[in-house]
Amino acid sequence: MLLALLAPLAGVALAAPEGATKPAAALDPAVHKGSTLFAQNCAICHLGGVPKAPHPDFFRMSSPKSIIEAMNNGVMKAQASHLSADERRQIAEYLTNTSLSDYKEPPAPIMCEGRAREFDLRKPPQAVGWGYDTRRFVPARLAGLKTDQVRDLKLKWSFAFPEAIRARSQPVVAMGAVFVGSQDGTIYAFDLETGCARWTSRVASEVRTAIVVEPWKAGARPARNPRLYFGDLMGRVYAMDALTGKVLWRERPDDHPNATITGTPALHGDTLYVPVSSLEMSVSLNQDYPCCTFRGSLVALDTRTGALRWKHYTIPTAATEQGKTGAGTPIFAPSGAPVWGSPAVDVKRGLIYHGSGENYQSPADGNSDALFAVDMKTGKRRWHYQLTARDAWNTACMKPGHPSCPAEKGPDTDLSASPLLIDIGGGKQVLVVASKSGTAWGFDPDAPGKPLWRTEVGRGSLQGGVHFGMAVEGTRVFVPIYDSKETAHGGTYSDAGFPGVHALDARTGKIVWRGPVDNRCNGRKDCEPGVSAAATAMPGVIFAGHLDGWLRAYDSASGQVIWQTDTAQAFTTANGAVATGGSMSGPGPAISDGHLIVNSGYGFAFKMPGNALLVYSVDGR
């Protein structure tokens, strides 16, 4: 799956990621002093010498402050002890491609005072959406918002994530607070009503997942302080005290240096089910890199301690050398099949469902672009079904003639969106999935040998098709389609595809209505139509954030737009900062207690950057 188009390494000279907007004070890494310092002090480990040392591609998506903090007080303190403060700064600038010479500390959030600081322990998390229920449907009693009130939504408050060009963590509401992660690794607990911060807590790297709050019975007080669970860019999983922000445990369940966590962990009982993905497919742009050895997995962790209970690999056996590229670099396969999305829990059958992405090298195997059913207690595979065969792809395929591109050359049609388990009446259920191919499938979870139905909703493309997630109301499935112009081989499609939100009948797969997008780019740089972000449903309404920055509400019966607002603009926040919206992708809107909460700003793969958290309510009250 294309998360970022990362430029190749030439020796140790790092270029900025293609598709990631450079900060205003960007530098030339090839001549920066940090290049030499990195080569002398860091490259021996981080360019492959130590398998567990993160590749420099990870650091290009971090903030310079987080790298300096790691050298000053974190995991690299001993290794950096001989470096001066200026040398550490230069290494951080080089790795992040950001100059700190005219850096100004962004304004801190306004900290809560008085009653706004208090958490209402009578209000547990809603237990809807990623981490709880992948159907992304918010019942009326939890939404606190009526259909006829949607037209009156206005901005209530906003926040600018500091040092960020993207906002990708799904907001979650509990105890009267909004919990959300950020690009610089800060976790925020905002007061829902005012936007002040009850606390902030920083972890080692970017947090893209939702913050999952452990549930308890509504109206009762939990036996102890509730916990938060989430993952970060460096592949770590955290448990954090929800009332204080204190880290209780931290584990890295996969030791591959390029493992990462992008999908939200699913919480059930005392077990946390964590999807593990990877950025190794981008490292393949370096034709000297022996691609590839990562294999995706779903791991089960004990919520009390973080201890590993079991691990299910998408590819059962480790990769072995299969030959060499035209440049003489070893080829390892089968590899890849990362798990990008949040898994779906099926308590009735004792199963947990998840998808996989493409293989990274040839030969492709039967585990890529597949749907898996895994035993919740043992981690044993019950069954799996491959949606697209012979899909081996890595980012090198975007460079025509690159020797590291596998023979299959894609099409890179990951099952990255979460599976949906839907009640269809008569005690029956259907399991619905949709991939970047733009195709949706329905399965009988009690007889999963073949699909019940298959529907081509979109054309598909390198970034979707269906990218991040669908939503459900009753037996109706709402399918966001991106259908970007890019092909898996660096070319472009001649047709426009079917960008927009579309509705299917979960029982038959028939298209109920189509909602094509109204292209509002109007010459904006790095702007495209289409819906890449996950959708969110409430009774009568579907909310969807679009890549052109528009946030829209659709009537769920007809597909008509009933409300819309442009988020790709500047918003002055209460603490005097300016939040800038951009493309909307990744997480979808959260709906709670009469509020609509969204992130705006994607900043990947030539999409409009931004750093805005936006909270809407009826008439802004």
C-alpha positions in Angstrom: 0.0 0.0 0.0 1.4 3.4 -0.9 1.6 5.4 2.3 4.4 7.7 1.0 6.5 7.8 -2.1 10.0 7.8 -0.6 13.0 8.9 -2.6 15.9 6.4 -2.9 19.0 6.5 -0.7 22.2 7.5 -2.5 24.9 6.5 -0.1 23.7 8.3 3.0 22.3 11.4 1.3 18.6 11.6 2.1 16.1 13.3 -0.1 12.7 14.5 1.1 9.9 12.0 0.7 8.1 12.5 -2.6 4.5 13.4 -2.0 5.2 14.8 1.5 5.0 18.5 1.5 8.3 20.1 2.8 8.2 22.3 5.8 8.7 26.0 5.1 12.3 25.9 6.3 13.3 22.8 4.3 17.0 22.2 3.7 19.2 20.4 1.1 20.2 17.1 2.9 23.0 16.3 0.4 25.1 19.2 1.6 23.9 19.6 5.2 26.5 18.9 8.0 24.2 16.4 9.5 24.8 14.1 6.5 28.4 13.6 7.5 27.5 13.3 11.2 24.9 10.6 10.4 27.4 8.7 8.2 30.0 8.8 11.0 27.8 8.0 14.0 24.5 6.5 12.9 24.6 4.8 9.5 26.4 1.7 10.6 23.3 0.7 12.5 20.4 2.5 10.8 21.4 1.5 7.2 21.1 -2.2 8.0 24.0 -3.0 10.3 21.6 -3.6 13.3 18.4 -5.3 12.1 16.2 -3.7 14.8 17.5 -0.1 14.1 14.8 1.9 12.3 15.6 2.8 8.7 16.1 6.5 7.9 12.7 6.6 6.1 11.0 6.4 9.5 12.8 9.5 10.7 11.8 11.5 7.7 8.3 11.3 9.0 9.2 12.3 12.5 9.7 15.8 14.0 13.2 17.0 14.7 12.3 17.6 18.4 11.4 13.9 18.8 14.8 12.9 17.5 16.7 15.3 19.7 14.7 14.1 22.7 15.7 10.5 21.8 19.4 11.5 21.8 19.1 13.7 24.9 16.9 11.6 27.2 15.6 8.6 25.3 16.6 5.3 23.7 19.7 6.9 21.9 21.1 8.7 25.0 24.1 6.5 25.4 24.9 6.4 21.7 24.7 10.2 21.4 26.5 11.0 24.6 29.7 12.0 22.8 27.9 14.5 20.5 27.5 18.2 21.2 24.1 19.8 21.4 24.8 21.4 18.0 25.8 18.1 16.4 22.6 16.4 17.7 20.6 19.3 16.2 22.3 18.9 12.9 21.6 15.1 12.8 17.9 15.8 13.6 17.7 18.5 10.9 19.2 16.1 8.3 17.0 13.2 9.2 13.8 15.2 9.1 14.8 17.6 6.3 13.8 20.5 8.5 15.9 23.5 9.5 15.7 24.6 13.0 17.7 27.8 12.5 14.6 30.0 12.6 12.4 27.6 14.5 9.9 29.0 16.9 8.2 26.9 19.5 4.5 26.6 18.6 2.0 27.9 21.2 1.1 25.3 23.7 -2.6 24.3 24.1 -4.6 26.2 26.7 -4.6 24.0 29.8 -7.9 23.4 31.5 -8.8 24.9 34.8 -11.6 24.3 37.3 -14.3 21.9 36.3 -13.1 21.6 32.7 -10.2 19.6 34.0 -12.4 16.9 35.5 -13.1 13.6 33.8 -16.7 12.4 34.0 -16.3 8.8 34.9 -20.0 8.2 34.4 -19.4 8.5 30.6 -17.5 5.5 29.2 -16.3 5.5 25.6 -19.0 4.9 23.0 -17.5 1.6 21.9 -18.3 2.4 18.2 -15.8 2.7 15.4 -12.3 1.4 15.0 -11.0 -0.4 18.0 -14.5 -1.5 19.0 -16.9 -2.0 16.1 -15.6 -1.5 12.5 -19.1 -0.8 11.2 -18.6 2.9 12.2 -22.3 3.5 13.0 -23.1 5.8 15.9 -26.6 5.2 17.4 -28.8 8.3 18.0 -28.5 8.2 21.8 -24.7 8.4 21.5 -24.6 10.8 18.6 -26.8 13.4 20.4 -27.4 14.9 16.9 -30.7 14.7 14.9 -30.8 14.5 11.2 -32.6 17.9 10.9 -29.8 19.5 13.0 -27.0 18.6 10.7 -27.7 21.6 8.4 -27.0 23.9 11.4 -23.5 22.5 12.2 -20.9 25.3 12.7 -17.4 25.3 14.0 -17.2 25.3 17.8 -13.4 25.1 18.4 -10.3 24.1 16.6 -6.7 23.1 17.4 -3.5 23.3 15.4 -1.3 20.2 15.9 2.2 21.6 16.4 5.0 20.7 14.0 2.6 18.7 11.8 1.8 18.5 8.1 -0.7 15.7 8.6 -3.4 14.7 11.1 -4.2 11.0 11.0 -5.3 9.8 14.4 -9.0 9.0 14.8 -10.5 11.2 17.5 -12.3 9.2 20.3 -14.7 10.6 22.9 -14.9 9.4 26.5 -15.5 11.0 29.9 -16.3 14.3 28.3 -12.9 14.4 26.6 -11.6 14.0 23.1 -8.5 11.7 22.9 -6.4 12.0 19.8 -2.8 11.4 18.7 -0.5 13.6 16.5 2.4 13.6 14.1 5.0 14.6 16.8 3.8 11.8 19.1 1.8 13.9 21.5 -1.4 12.4 22.9 -4.0 15.0 23.8 -7.0 14.8 26.2 -9.1 17.8 25.2 -12.2 19.0 27.0 -15.0 18.3 24.5 -16.9 21.5 25.3 -14.1 24.1 25.4 -11.1 22.6 23.6 -8.8 23.2 26.6 -6.3 20.4 27.3 -6.8 18.3 30.4 -3.3 16.8 29.8 -0.8 16.1 27.1 1.7 13.2 26.9 4.3 12.5 24.4 5.6 9.2 23.1 8.5 8.4 20.8 7.0 8.9 17.3 3.9 9.7 15.2 0.6 8.2 16.3 -1.8 7.3 13.4 -4.1 5.0 15.1 -7.2 5.8 17.1 -6.8 6.1 20.8 -8.8 3.2 22.2 -10.3 3.8 25.6 -11.2 0.7 27.6 -14.9 0.6 28.3 -16.9 0.1 31.5 -20.6 0.1 32.4 -22.3 3.4 31.8 -23.4 5.2 34.9 -20.9 3.2 37.1 -17.4 4.2 38.1 -14.5 1.9 36.8 -12.6 -0.1 39.4 -9.4 1.8 38.5 -8.3 4.5 36.2 -9.3 3.7 32.7 -6.6 2.9 30.2 -5.9 4.1 26.6 -4.4 1.8 24.0 -2.7 2.8 20.7 0.2 2.2 18.4 2.9 4.4 16.9 4.9 4.8 13.6 7.9 2.9 15.1 5.8 -0.2 15.7 5.3 0.2 19.4 2.1 -0.4 21.3 1.2 1.6 24.4 -1.0 1.4 27.5 -1.6 4.8 29.1 -3.5 6.1 32.1 -6.5 7.9 30.7 -6.7 10.4 33.5 -3.0 11.4 33.7 -1.3 10.4 30.4 1.2 8.3 32.2 2.6 5.4 30.1 1.9 2.1 31.9 3.6 -0.2 29.4 5.1 -0.2 26.0 5.9 -3.1 23.7 7.1 -3.7 20.2 5.5 -7.0 19.1 7.4 -7.3 15.8 11.2 -7.0 15.6 11.5 -6.2 11.9 13.1 -2.8 11.6 10.5 -1.5 9.2 7.4 -2.7 11.1 4.9 0.0 11.9 1.3 0.2 13.3 -1.2 2.1 11.2 -4.4 0.2 11.9 -6.2 0.8 15.2 -5.9 -2.1 17.7 -9.2 -3.9 18.5 -10.0 -4.3 22.2 -12.1 -7.2 23.5 -12.1 -8.2 27.1 -8.5 -8.3 28.4 -7.0 -8.8 25.0 -5.7 -6.2 22.5 -5.6 -7.3 18.9 -2.9 -5.3 17.1 -2.4 -5.2 13.3 1.2 -4.9 12.1 2.1 -3.3 8.8 5.4 -2.1 7.3 7.1 0.6 5.2 9.6 -1.9 3.8 8.0 -1.6 0.3 9.3 2.0 0.2 12.8 1.1 1.2 13.0 -1.0 -2.0 13.6 2.2 -3.9 17.2 1.7 -2.9 18.2 -0.8 -5.5 20.9 -2.2 -3.2 18.3 -3.1 -0.6 17.6 -6.8 -0.5 13.8 -6.7 -0.7 12.0 -8.0 1.2 11.8 -9.9 4.5 8.8 -8.3 6.3 5.6 -10.3 6.7 2.4 -8.9 8.1 0.8 -10.1 11.3 -2.0 -9.8 13.8 -0.8 -10.1 17.4 -2.8 -10.5 20.6 -1.5 -8.7 23.7 -2.5 -8.9 27.4 -4.0 -5.5 28.2 -2.7 -5.7 31.8 1.0 -6.2 30.9 1.5 -6.0 27.2 2.7 -9.6 27.1 2.3 -11.4 23.8 -0.4 -14.1 23.8 -0.1 -15.2 20.2 1.0 -14.0 16.8 -0.7 -14.8 13.5 1.5 -14.2 10.4 -0.2 -13.5 7.1 2.6 -15.4 5.5 3.2 -18.6 7.5 6.9 -19.1 6.5 9.8 -16.6 6.6 11.1 -15.3 3.3 14.0 -17.0 1.6 16.3 -15.8 -1.3 14.6 -16.4 -4.6 17.2 -15.0 -7.0 18.8 -11.6 -7.7 17.6 -8.4 -9.4 19.2 -7.1 -12.6 21.4 -5.0 -10.3 22.6 -8.1 -8.5 20.6 -7.5 -5.3 19.1 -10.6 -3.6 15.3 -11.1 -3.9 13.5 -12.4 -0.8 10.0 -13.9 -1.0 7.2 -14.5 -0.1 7.1 -11.2 1.8 4.8 -8.4 2.5 1.0 -9.0 3.0 0.9 -6.2 5.7 -2.1 -5.7 7.9 -3.1 -2.0 7.4 -6.6 -1.8 8.9 -8.3 -2.3 12.2 -9.6 -5.9 12.7 -13.2 -6.9 13.2 -14.2 -9.0 16.2 -16.8 -11.8 15.8 -17.7 -12.9 19.3 -20.4 -15.3 18.1 -17.9 -17.5 16.2 -14.8 -16.7 18.3 -13.1 -15.2 15.3 -11.3 -12.0 14.4 -11.2 -10.9 10.8 -8.5 -8.8 9.1 -7.2 -8.1 5.6 -3.7 -8.1 4.0 -1.9 -6.0 1.4 0.2 -6.9 -1.5 3.4 -9.1 -1.6 6.6 -7.1 -1.8 8.5 -9.3 -4.1 8.2 -12.2 -6.6 6.9 -14.7 -6.5 3.5 -13.6 -5.1 1.8 -16.2 -2.9 -1.8 -16.9 -1.8 -1.8 -14.7 1.3 -1.6 -11.2 -0.2 -4.8 -9.1 -0.8 -6.7 -11.6 1.3 -9.3 -11.8 4.0 -8.3 -13.9 7.1 -10.4 -15.4 9.9 -8.3 -16.1 13.0 -9.3 -17.9 16.3 -9.5 -15.2 19.0 -8.1 -17.5 21.7 -5.3 -19.3 19.9 -4.3 -17.2 16.9 -4.8 -20.2 14.6 -6.0 -19.5 11.1 -9.5 -20.9 10.5 -9.8 -19.8 6.9 -8.7 -17.2 4.4 -9.8 -16.1 1.0 -7.6 -14.3 -1.6 -9.4 -11.5 -3.3 -6.7 -10.7 -5.9 -4.1 -13.2 -7.0 -0.5 -12.5 -8.2 -0.2 -9.1 -6.7 3.5 -8.4 -5.9 4.4 -4.7 -5.8 6.7 -2.3 -4.1 7.4 1.4 -4.5 10.2 0.8 -6.9 7.5 0.0 -9.5 6.7 3.7 -9.6 10.1 4.2 -11.3 9.9 2.6 -14.8 12.7 0.1 -15.3 13.7 0.0 -11.6 15.4 -3.4 -11.0 13.7 -3.9 -7.6 10.2 -4.0 -9.0 8.8 -7.5 -8.9 7.9 -9.3 -12.2 4.1 -9.1 -11.4 4.3 -5.2 -11.1 1.1 -5.0 -9.0 -1.7 -4.0 -9.2 -1.3 -3.2 -5.5 -4.9 -3.8 -4.5 -4.6 -4.2 -0.7 -7.5 -5.1 1.5 -6.7 -2.1 3.7 -10.2 -1.2 4.9 -11.7 -3.0 7.9 -14.0 -6.0 7.4 -17.7 -5.4 8.4 -19.9 -8.0 10.1 -23.5 -7.0 9.4 -26.8 -8.4 10.7 -29.2 -9.0 7.8 -32.2 -10.4 9.6 -33.4 -13.9 10.4 -30.4 -14.5 12.6 -28.1 -14.3 9.6 -25.0 -12.1 9.0 -22.9 -11.2 6.1 -19.2 -10.3 6.2 -18.5 -7.4 3.8 -15.0 -6.3 2.6 -13.8 -4.0 -0.1 -10.3 -3.3 -1.5 -8.3 -0.8 -3.4 -9.5 -2.5 -6.5 -12.8 -0.7 -6.0 -14.6 -4.1 -5.6 -16.7 -5.1 -2.7 -17.5 -8.7 -1.7 -20.0 -10.3 0.7 -19.3 -13.6 2.5 -21.4 -16.0 4.6 -19.3 -16.2 7.8 -20.7 -19.7 8.4 -19.8 -20.9 4.9 -16.8 -18.8 3.8 -15.6 -20.9 0.9 -16.7 -18.4 -1.7 -18.3 -15.0 -1.9 -22.1 -14.6 -1.8 -21.7 -11.6 -4.1 -19.1 -9.4 -5.8 -19.8 -5.8 -6.9 -17.5 -3.4 -8.8 -18.2 -0.1 -7.1 -15.1 1.8 -8.4 -12.4 1.4 -11.0 -9.6 1.1 -8.4 -6.2 2.7 -8.4 -2.8 2.8 -6.6 -4.4 4.5 -3.6 -8.0 3.2 -4.0 -10.7 2.3 -4.8 -11.7 1.8 -1.3 -8.9 3.1 0.8 -9.5 3.5 4.6 -12.9 2.3 5.5 -16.7 1.9 5.0 -19.7 2.5 7.2 -23.0 0.8 7.8 -26.6 1.7 8.7 -28.9 -1.3 9.0 -28.3 -3.5 5.9 -26.9 -0.6 3.9 -23.1 -0.3 3.3 -21.6 3.1 2.5 -18.6 2.7 0.3 -16.2 5.7 -0.2 -14.3 5.6 -3.5 -11.2 7.5 -4.3 -10.2 6.1 -7.8 -7.1 8.2 -8.0 -5.5 8.9 -11.3 -2.2 7.0 -10.5 -1.6 3.5 -11.7 0.7 1.1 -10.0 3.4 1.6 -12.6 3.8 5.4 -12.4 1.3 6.1 -15.2 -2.2 7.7 -15.1 -5.7 6.5 -16.0 -7.5 8.1 -18.9 -10.9 7.9 -17.2 -12.2 9.7 -14.1 -13.4 6.5 -12.3 -16.2 6.8 -9.8 -15.0 9.0 -6.9 -17.6 9.6 -4.3 -19.7 7.8 -1.7 -21.9 4.9 -2.9 -24.5 2.7 -1.1 -24.8 -1.0 -1.4 -27.3 -3.5 -0.1 -25.3 -5.9 2.2 -27.7 -8.8 1.4 -27.2 -8.7 -2.3 -24.4 -6.4 -3.2 -26.6 -4.3 -5.4 -25.8 -0.6 -5.7 -28.7 1.4 -4.1 -27.4 4.8 -5.0 -24.3 6.6 -6.2 -23.1 9.9 -4.9 -20.4 11.2 -7.3 -18.3 14.1 -5.9 -18.6 17.7 -7.0 -15.0 18.6 -7.8 -14.2 21.7 -5.8 -10.4 21.9 -6.3 -10.6 25.0 -8.5 -6.9 25.0 -9.2 -5.7 24.2 -5.6 -2.2 22.7 -5.6 -2.1 18.9 -4.8 -5.9 18.8 -4.8 -8.0 15.9 -6.1 -11.6 14.8 -5.9 -12.6 11.5 -4.3 -13.1 10.0 -0.9 -10.1 8.2 0.7 -11.0 8.7 4.4 -13.2 6.3 6.3 -16.9 7.3 6.4 -19.0 7.5 9.6 -22.7 6.9 9.8 -25.5 7.9 12.2 -29.2 7.5 11.7 -30.2 9.1 8.4 -26.8 10.6 7.7 -23.3 9.7 6.3 -20.4 12.0 7.0 -17.4 11.8 4.7 -14.2 13.9 4.5 -13.0 14.4 0.9 -9.5 14.8 -0.6 -10.3 18.3 -1.8 -10.8 19.3 1.9 -14.6 19.4 1.8 -16.5 17.7 4.7 -19.9 16.5 3.6 -23.0 15.0 5.1 -25.1 12.8 2.8 -28.7 11.7 3.3 -28.4 7.9 3.8 -31.6 7.1 1.9 -30.9 9.1 -1.3 -27.2 10.1 -1.3 -28.1 13.8 -1.5 -25.6 16.2 0.1 -27.4 17.9 3.0 -24.5 19.9 4.5 -20.9 20.7 3.6 -18.0 22.8 4.6 -14.6 23.6 3.3 -11.9 22.6 5.8 -8.9 23.4 3.5 -8.5 26.9 5.0 -7.0 28.6 8.0 -8.6 28.6 11.4 -7.5 30.8 14.3 -7.5 28.7 17.5 -8.1 29.8 21.0 -4.4 29.7 21.9 -3.5 32.1 19.1 -2.2 29.5 16.7 -3.4 29.1 13.1 -4.7 25.6 12.2 -4.6 24.9 8.5 -6.8 22.3 7.0 -6.1 20.2 3.9 -7.0 16.9 2.3 -9.1 14.7 4.4 -7.9 11.0 4.5 -7.2 8.2 6.9 -9.6 8.5 9.9 -13.2 9.5 9.5 -15.3 11.8 11.6 -16.3 11.1 15.2 -19.8 11.9 16.4 -20.6 12.2 20.1 -22.9 14.2 22.4 -24.0 16.6 19.6 -20.5 17.2 18.3 -18.8 16.3 15.0 -15.0 15.9 15.3 -12.6 15.6 12.4 -9.0 15.9 11.4 -8.0 17.9 8.3 -4.6 17.5 6.6 -3.1 14.4 5.0 0.2 15.6 3.6 1.1 12.3 1.9 1.6 11.3 -1.7 0.9 14.8 -3.2 -2.1 15.5 -1.0 -2.8 18.8 0.6 -1.0 19.0 4.0 -2.7 20.3 7.2 -2.7 20.2 11.0 -6.3 21.0 12.0 -8.5 19.3 14.6 -12.0 20.7 14.0 -15.0 20.4 16.3 -18.5 21.3 15.1 -21.8 21.5 17.0 -25.3 22.9 16.3 -24.8 26.6 15.7 -21.3 26.3 17.2 -22.7 26.0 20.8 
